[in-house]
Amino acid sequence: MILQRFKIVFAGGMGAGKTEAIKSLSEIPVLQTEAFNTDAQRHSKMETTVGIDYGEITLEDNVTIGLYGTPGQSRFDFIWSAITKGAIGAMILIDHHSDNSIQELESYLETFQNFTDNIAIGITHTDLISENSKSTGIYKDWLLQNDLFSPLYFIDARKKDDVLLLLEALITSIEVNSNIAN
């Protein structure tokens, strides 16, 4: 084992499920920095993260991973690099129900690739149906068109097994990319 403590960052737009994903995984009470949502035009949720969410999960061999959630609004992007400093990877969550989900994916990947080479993508809210529902295949197609090979999963951020699957995919990707083996 190289490190005793690891850090993984959750990023994505407001309402994508970052706080819920951390709450799903964390073995400790999650430190949340929620405030009243003043951007109701962007998302109808009552509260939104304005600082850092923090939780922890312990994996096999007593390896503890710190789970750090970023705020989703671009007005807080100045702290994204500070939160990501020292992270072994990032999990980008994208709200499938968003009108601009591909543009959000592109923007978050472009930004967080500056901070880490290890990224996994979770597409959330695929269960919501509207008149403008789009195919979930657009994400895989977009990644292939751009020669990007990050792990991609469709998850419910409220379900521990879904988020754990994404976390395990990210850790596997990190091990493969870094040639880290036990």
Secondary structure, DSSP 8 states (H G I E B T S, - for coil): ---SEEEEEEEESTTSSHHHHHHHH-SS--B--EEE---TTT---SEEESS-EEEEEEEGGGEEEEEEE---SGGGGGGHHHHHTT-SEEEEEEETTSTTHHHHHHHHHHHHTTT-S-EEEEEE-TT---TT---THHHHHHHHHTT----EEE--TT-HHHHHHHHHHHHHHHHHHHT---
